[in-house]
């Protein structure tokens, strides 16, 4: 309970344009299987598609990050774009 922080950004004009990020301690991390990518710092991440969101999950500084985009707009946000976002964190 209360083991993560979730932040959602919703475009005021295009309600389906939702970006979210979940952050949790590695002691409470979730396990995923998916397409693997390497970040600029050498850390590995996983791209997964969920029921409503496409996510890129990675670990950095003892935290697990899940960066996601709603599937209705995911065709314009490729896995590579989510990796770029992850690289900026």
Secondary structure, DSSP 8 states (H G I E B T S, - for coil): ---EEEEEEE-SS-TT-EEEEEEEEGGG------EEEE-TTS-EEEEEE-SSEEEEEEEETTEEEEEEEETTTGGGS-HHHHHHHHHT-
